[in-house]
Amino acid sequence: MFSLLSSYLVFLGVIDSVDGEFMSVEINGSESLISVVSIHNFPCDVYEGKQFIFQNINGKHKIICLK
């Protein structure tokens, strides 16, 4: 018998600050996580307050830009 297990996580994120080539982002789930990310790894416009959705589906990450 074949069993299919999938993992699907969605988090809301916001850019807290931008400093040159790097930015500080806050990702909110059951707890908040703050991380430093290269602006070159981010597919959206980069500015303070920009909101995005971070998805993790079966280990594959995706960022969706919000307006």
Buried (B, 14 or more C-beta within 10 A) or exposed (E): EEEEEEEEEEBEBBBBEBEEEEBBBBBEEEEEEEEEBEBEEBEBEEEEEBEBBBEEEEEEEEBEEEE
